[in-house]
């Protein structure tokens, strides 16, 4: 039993190193919307709202990389906004569903995947996923509060040079 506990402690000690590898320097950041999210945008959420999230992801990542010296050296960062879930009904949902209220709320979040391609061609996968689990936190947020929080957290960690693996 003692050996098992020590092995588990050693594994937990070494695990963060796998998630904290340095991100290669990149010169450009591109963001696309995943096909499933694009379909949700067209049918349910509204294309404008989802495109605004993708634009925010690109802007936040570029800002954090520039602020912390992660831009340059000819590499590129290709990100995909795979999924996003709003906390409140979007403008399109309110228009499409009579009786739906902006006072309605639920848990939200987002999934981001991508890859950093260094100038020498080395590819490093990146990804981040977070969804709120406590509805009590959603009552005071805006339409995309949790998705925006996920984007901000992802950008901040990339700016610090962390490569984030999918959880």
N, C-alpha and C positions, 0 to 999 in steps of 0.2 A: 504494500500500500504506500509506504514511504517513497519507494522508487517511482511509482506512478505520479505522485504529487510533485516530486522533483522534476520529472520529465515534462509534466504539464507546465510547471513554472518556467522552465527553460524555454519551452516552445512559445509561451506568451511573451517572454522577454525578447526573443528573436523576431517574433512576428511583425512588430512595428517597423523594423528595418526593411522588410519587403515592401511596405507601403510608403516609405519615405525616401525612395531613391530620388536623386536630383533630376529635375525636368531639364531636357536639353533646351538651349536657347533657340528661340524661333523668331522669324522675321514677320510672319503673317499668321493671322488667326482667321479661320473661316468656320461658319456655323451653318448647318443645314437642319431642316426639320425632318425627323424620321417619317417613313411612310404611314405608319399607323396613327401617329399624332397628326399628320397632315389630313388624313381621312376624318379624324375626330374634329379637326379644325373646320373642315368644310361642312360637315354634317351637324355638329353639335356646338362647339365653342365659338366659332367665328375665326376666320383666317386672320383678320386684323389683330386680334388679341394674341394669338399664338405667334405671329410674326413679331409682335412687339417683345415677347419673351425671348425669342431667338436673337433679336437685335440687342436686347439687354445683356444676354449671355456674352455676345461678342464684345460689346462695349466694356463690360465689367472685367472680362479676362484680359483684354488689351490694356486697360487702365492699370490693373494689378501687375501685369508683367512689365509694363513700362516703368511703373513706380519703383519696382524692386529690381530693375536691371535684367529682366528675363527676355527682353526683345533684342534681336540681332543675330548675327552669325548665319543667316540664310536658311534656317530651318522653318518648318511650318507646323501649325497646330490645326488639325481638322476635327471639329466637334460636331456631334449630332445631338440635338434635343430630341431624345427618344420618346419621352412621355412627360406630360404635365397635367396636373389635376388642380382645378381651381377650388378655392375655399367658399366662394359665393358664386351665384349664377352670373354668367357672362352676359354682355349686351345682347348677343344673338340668342342665348337661351331665354332671356327675359322676353324678347320679341317673339320667339317661336312658341312659348308656352304661356297661354293666358292663365292668370292666377298665380304664377310664380312670383315670389317676392325677393327683393334684394336682401331682405332681412334673413332669408334662408342661409344656412352656412353648414359646412362640413369640413372634413380634413382634406388637405391637399398635399402637394409635393411635386417632385420632378425626378427624372432620370436623365443623366447626361453621359454619353459615351464618346470616345474619339481616340485619336492617336497623335502623338508628337513625332514628327519626322525631322531628325537632325540633318544638318548640312551634309553629313557623310552617308546619309541614307538609312541610318539606324532608326527603327520604328519602335516607339514606346507606347503601349496602350494606356489610356487614361479613362477614368469613369467615376461617376459619383451618383449616388441615389439616396434620396431622403424623402420620407413621407411622414407627416405628423400622425401620431397614434392617439392623441388625447383631444377629443372634440372640444373640451373646455378651452383650449388654446385658440380655437378657430373663431370664437364668437366676436373677437375684437379686430380681426384682420380685414384686409381688403380682398378683392376678387382673387388675386394671385399671390397672396402673402407667403404661403409656404413654398411655392415654386420660386418666388423671388429670393426667399431666404436660402433655398438650395443653391441657386445660381451664385449668390453672394459668397456663400461658404466655399463653393467649388473654386471660384475665382481667387479668393483669398488664399486658399491652400496652394493653388497653382503658382500664385505670385510668390509664395514662400519657397517655391522650388520643389514642392512635394508632388510626386506622381501618385495619383489616387487609383487604386484598383477597385473594381466593382465589389461591393459587399454582397 
